[in-house]
Amino acid sequence: MSATSDEGLDRVELLEAIRRQGKEWDVLAPRYGVTNPNPPWKTSLIGTSECLAAGGALPALERRKAEDELAEAVYRDVPGPERELLVLVHTMLSRGLLAEGELAARMRAVRSRLEEA
């Protein structure tokens, strides 16, 4: 993770690249004829948060505090659903629950599958 500010509030290069791509759900959904206002990954986001809390790796109150801090300091300009996702991933990276290289590899695998379809 690249450091640029306080512990846990460091900007993450991979996440910064994602936020600059302009792929917000409210822009993508109409392009593909989707009318559901909730992004398809919202359920996974909620489930991941609940699993992390239940397993003790990221208690809900700590996650919410991190969300508030990161939303204000790092992701203020990101729309709600995307901000929630970026904040959760950012928190997981900063706590060592996920490695940036592992995340990048998973993203490449998903992108590859989508491009094959």
N, C-alpha and C positions, 0 to 999 in steps of 0.2 A: 504494500500500500504506500502511495506517495504521501509524504507528510507536508502539510501546509498550515495547520492550525493546531488547536488544543487536542489532547488525547481523545479519541473517539469521534472527533469532529473533523478529522483529516479528510481532505478530498481524495477520492479514489479514482485514479485515471480511467479505469474501465467503466465505472459508473458515470463519470463526466462525459465520456464518449457516447454512452447510451443516451444521456439526456440531451445531447446536441443533435441527435439523429432526427428529431421532429416526428416521432412515431407515437404521438399521444392517441389514446383510444378514441377520443371525440373527433379526431381527424381521420383515423383509419376506418372506423366503423362505417361511415357513410360511403366511403370509397368502395367498400366490399358489400354494400347493401345490407349491413347489419343494423338492426334497430334497437337491440338490447343496449341500454346505457351502461351496463356493467361489463368490463372487459372479461374475456374468457378465463383469465388467470386469477381473477378475484377470489374464487373459491379456494384455489390452491394457496393463495396468500393467507387467507383466513385459517385454513387447515394447518399450514406450516407454523403460523404464529401460535396456534393452540397446542400443537405438538411440542414446540420449543418450551412453552410455558409448563405443560404437563410433565415434561421430562426434566424440568429444572434448569435447562440450559439458558433460558431467557424468560424469566418470570414476566408476567403481563405488565406489572407496574413498572418494571425496569424498561421494558420495550416501549411503553407509552411515554416514559420520560425521555428516552432516546429519540423517539419520534418527534416529540415537541422540540427538543434541542436541535436535532438535525433539520427539521422542517424550517425552523427559523434561521439557522446559521448557514445551511448548505443548499437546501432544496426549496427555498422560498418561492421561486419562480416556476416550479414544476406543478402541473395540475394534480388534483387529489389522488386519483387511483395510481398514477405513476409515482407520485411522491411516496405513497405508502409502500409500494414495492421497492423503490430505491432505498428508502430508509431501512426497511427490514434487511435487505441484502447488505447495506452498508454496516449495519449493526452486527450482522453475522460475521462479516469480514473483520471488523475491528475487534471482535471477541475471539477470533480464531476458530469459529465454528465452520468456516468455509474459507478456502484459499482462493485468492484472486485468479491464479492459474487454473484451478479446477473449475471455477465459474466460467472463465473464458472458453475452456474446452467444452463444457456443457452447452454453452451458447452456440459454439461452432457446430456441434452435433445437431442441435435443434434446427439451426439455420439450414444445414445441409439437407435434413429431412424435408423441410418446408420447400426448398428449391427443387427437390426431386418430384414433389407432388404435382 
